[in-house]
Amino acid sequence: MKKITIFIVVLLALLYLPTCVWLVNLWLTDPYYTHGFLIVIISCVIAWLNIQRYNSKCEIEQPGPFGIYIFAFGLFLFAIGIINVFPFLTALSFLFTATGLILYFYGERMMRALLFPIVYLIFAIPLPVEWLSKVAYHLQSLSAFYAASIIEMLGISIERTGAEIHLQNASFVVGAPCSGMNSLISLLALATIFIYILKCPLYKRAALLLVAVPIALFANILRIVSLLLIAETYGADTATGFFHTFFSPLLFFIAFICLILISIVIGCNVTARE
């Protein structure tokens, strides 16, 4: 590694240290992003594997001068984030600074080898609270509406006001934790890794990633419907106890299985990447 590269890496490490502290604190406290540590580990593993494949080919490639512009754009985003006290932007800027440095010093092929693990880190960057709150609010209303509609179709008396659902013997509020945001973010992160190892055209991969959104939302609606049925039959205490906790990982697993089945139907196969 060139001395100038080492110097720049150390300098960037110092610049991004406060951002890293911010990220770790949120990964430890934000229920939507407890998977942040896992995302970093997965990215590092993929990067290491890709570097091994890159080195095994023993091909020397000229550095890419265009990388300096990507690097400069990353620093520009970093500066705006610092000036406006917007840590999301400073964290996002790392994706550009890292990509630019790799392209500038090691060339396009190395950049391509590391592009996915770098971009994948975006799932570890918490969205601003204002954005999450707005999306979660709409998801709450959406989940409550469809869950209540399904219950009503089953012939059970139910009333809904916004995110509030009233049965004959129990009342519930579809709060932010039950909005489906958590499962949506997690399923998208998992789906992205799954799609990365698939062998199929790009448009099929894009379609799979897009279909992961309605699958996650439907799984959350199904979870709420199941809890409402249990509450109607056995009471609210039963629904908000064991089953409330159990259904989350169960339906997340079912959602991922659905994604796998869809990938098989459209002709995608899992394969080792070259």
C-alpha positions in Angstrom: 0.0 0.0 0.0 1.3 3.4 -1.0 2.3 5.8 1.8 -0.1 8.4 0.5 -2.9 5.8 0.7 -2.1 5.0 4.3 -2.0 8.7 5.2 -5.4 9.4 3.5 -6.9 6.3 5.2 -5.7 7.5 8.7 -6.9 11.0 8.0 -10.4 9.7 7.0 -10.5 7.5 10.0 -10.0 10.6 12.2 -12.6 12.6 10.2 -15.2 9.9 10.4 -14.6 8.9 14.1 -17.4 11.1 15.4 -19.7 9.6 12.8 -18.7 6.1 13.8 -19.5 6.8 17.4 -22.9 8.2 16.3 -23.6 5.0 14.3 -22.6 2.7 17.1 -24.8 4.5 19.6 -27.8 4.2 17.3 -27.1 0.6 16.5 -27.3 -0.1 20.3 -30.4 2.0 20.9 -32.5 2.2 17.7 -34.8 -0.8 17.3 -34.9 -0.3 13.6 -31.1 -0.6 13.2 -29.9 -3.2 15.7 -28.7 -5.1 12.7 -26.1 -2.4 11.9 -23.2 -4.4 13.4 -24.2 -7.5 11.3 -24.3 -5.3 8.1 -20.7 -4.2 8.7 -19.5 -7.7 9.4 -21.2 -9.0 6.2 -19.8 -6.2 4.1 -16.3 -6.9 5.5 -16.6 -10.6 4.7 -17.8 -10.0 1.1 -15.0 -7.4 0.6 -12.4 -9.8 1.9 -13.7 -12.6 -0.4 -13.8 -10.3 -3.4 -10.2 -9.0 -2.7 -9.0 -12.6 -2.6 -10.5 -13.3 -6.0 -9.1 -10.1 -7.3 -5.6 -10.9 -6.1 -5.7 -14.4 -7.5 -6.0 -13.1 -11.0 -2.7 -11.2 -10.6 -3.6 -8.6 -13.2 -2.1 -5.1 -12.9 -4.5 -2.3 -13.6 -4.0 1.4 -14.0 -5.5 3.6 -11.4 -8.7 5.4 -12.3 -8.3 9.2 -12.3 -12.1 9.7 -12.2 -12.0 8.4 -8.7 -10.7 11.8 -7.4 -14.0 13.4 -8.4 -16.0 10.8 -6.6 -13.8 11.3 -3.6 -14.2 15.1 -3.8 -18.0 14.7 -4.0 -17.9 12.5 -0.8 -15.9 15.2 1.0 -18.4 17.8 -0.2 -21.3 15.8 1.3 -19.2 15.3 4.5 -18.7 19.1 4.8 -22.4 19.8 4.3 -23.2 17.2 6.9 -20.8 18.7 9.4 -22.0 22.3 8.7 -25.7 21.4 9.0 -25.1 18.9 11.9 -26.7 16.2 9.8 -24.9 13.0 10.7 -26.9 10.9 8.2 -25.2 12.8 5.4 -21.7 12.5 6.9 -22.2 8.7 7.2 -23.5 8.6 3.6 -20.5 10.5 2.3 -18.2 7.6 3.4 -19.7 5.5 0.6 -18.4 8.0 -2.0 -15.0 8.8 -0.4 -14.2 5.1 0.0 -15.3 4.3 -3.6 -13.4 7.3 -5.0 -10.2 6.3 -3.2 -10.3 2.7 -4.3 -11.0 3.7 -7.9 -8.2 6.4 -7.9 -5.5 4.2 -6.4 -6.4 0.7 -7.5 -8.4 1.0 -10.7 -11.8 0.1 -11.9 -11.7 -3.7 -11.4 -10.8 -3.4 -7.8 -13.5 -0.7 -7.4 -16.1 -3.1 -9.0 -15.0 -5.9 -6.6 -15.6 -3.7 -3.6 -18.5 -1.6 -4.8 -21.2 -4.0 -3.5 -19.9 -4.3 0.1 -19.4 -0.6 0.2 -22.9 0.3 -1.0 -24.4 -2.5 1.2 -23.3 -0.4 4.2 -26.2 1.9 3.4 -28.4 -0.5 5.4 -26.4 0.3 8.5 -26.9 4.0 8.2 -30.0 5.1 10.2 -32.4 7.3 8.3 -33.3 10.7 10.0 -35.9 10.3 12.7 -38.2 12.7 10.8 -38.2 10.5 7.7 -38.7 7.3 9.7 -41.6 8.8 11.7 -43.4 9.9 8.5 -43.0 6.5 6.8 -43.9 4.6 10.0 -47.0 6.7 10.4 -48.3 5.8 6.9 -47.3 2.2 7.5 -49.3 2.1 10.7 -52.4 3.4 9.0 -51.9 1.1 6.1 -51.4 -2.0 8.2 -54.3 -1.2 10.5 -56.6 -0.6 7.5 -55.9 -3.9 5.7 -55.8 -5.9 8.9 -59.2 -4.6 10.0 -60.5 -5.2 6.5 -59.4 -8.8 6.6 -60.9 -9.4 10.0 -64.2 -7.8 8.9 -64.2 -10.2 5.8 -64.0 -13.1 8.3 -67.2 -11.9 9.8 -65.8 -10.6 13.0 -67.2 -7.3 14.4 -64.4 -4.7 14.3 -64.1 -0.9 14.3 -61.0 1.1 13.2 -60.1 4.7 13.8 -56.7 5.5 12.2 -54.3 3.1 13.8 -56.7 2.1 16.6 -58.5 -1.2 16.2 -61.4 -2.1 18.5 -62.8 -5.7 18.8 -65.7 -6.6 21.0 -63.5 -7.7 23.9 -60.2 -5.8 23.2 -58.7 -2.7 21.8 -55.3 -2.3 20.1 -53.2 0.5 18.7 -50.9 -0.3 15.8 -47.9 1.6 17.1 -44.6 2.4 15.4 -43.0 -0.9 16.5 -45.8 -2.7 14.8 -45.9 -0.6 11.7 -43.8 -3.1 9.7 -40.8 -0.7 9.3 -38.5 -2.9 11.2 -39.3 -6.0 9.1 -39.2 -3.9 5.9 -35.7 -2.6 6.6 -34.4 -6.1 7.7 -36.0 -7.9 4.8 -34.6 -5.4 2.3 -31.1 -5.9 3.8 -31.4 -9.7 3.7 -33.0 -9.7 0.2 -30.1 -7.6 -1.1 -27.6 -10.2 0.0 -29.7 -13.0 -1.4 -30.1 -11.2 -4.7 -26.3 -10.5 -4.9 -25.6 -14.3 -5.0 -28.2 -15.1 -7.6 -27.4 -15.8 -11.2 -30.0 -14.0 -13.3 -30.5 -10.9 -15.4 -30.3 -7.5 -13.7 -34.0 -6.7 -14.3 -35.0 -9.9 -12.5 -32.8 -8.9 -9.5 -34.4 -5.5 -9.5 -37.8 -7.0 -9.6 -37.0 -9.3 -6.6 -35.8 -6.3 -4.6 -38.9 -4.4 -5.4 -41.2 -7.3 -4.6 -39.6 -7.6 -1.2 -41.4 -4.4 -0.1 -45.0 -5.7 -0.5 -43.9 -9.1 0.9 -42.7 -7.4 4.1 -45.8 -5.3 4.4 -48.1 -8.2 3.8 -46.2 -10.3 6.4 -46.7 -7.5 8.9 -50.5 -7.3 8.1 -50.8 -11.0 8.5 -49.0 -10.8 11.8 -51.6 -8.2 13.0 -54.5 -10.2 11.7 -53.2 -13.3 13.6 -52.9 -11.3 16.8 -56.4 -9.9 16.4 -57.8 -13.4 15.8 -56.0 -14.7 19.0 -57.3 -11.7 20.9 -60.9 -12.3 19.7 -60.7 -16.0 20.7 -58.5 -16.1 23.8 -58.3 -12.5 25.0 -56.0 -9.5 24.7 -53.5 -10.8 27.3 -52.8 -13.9 25.3 -52.3 -11.9 22.1 -49.9 -9.4 23.6 -47.9 -12.0 25.4 -46.0 -14.9 23.8 -47.6 -14.7 20.4 -46.8 -11.0 20.0 -43.1 -11.9 20.3 -43.2 -15.2 18.5 -45.0 -14.0 15.3 -42.4 -11.4 14.4 -39.5 -13.8 13.6 -41.9 -16.5 12.3 -43.5 -14.2 9.7 -40.1 -12.7 8.8 -38.9 -16.2 8.0 -42.0 -16.9 5.9 -41.5 -13.6 4.1 -38.0 -14.6 3.1 -39.2 -18.1 2.0 -41.7 -16.3 -0.2 -38.9 -14.3 -1.8 -36.9 -17.5 -2.4 -39.9 -19.2 -4.0 -40.4 -16.2 -6.3 -36.7 -16.2 -7.3 -37.1 -19.9 -8.3 -40.3 -19.2 -10.3 -38.6 -16.5 -12.3 -35.6 -18.7 -13.0 -32.9 -17.4 -10.7 -30.3 -19.7 -9.3 -27.8 -19.4 -6.5 -24.3 -19.5 -7.7 -20.8 -18.6 -6.5 -19.7 -15.3 -7.9 -16.7 -15.2 -10.1 
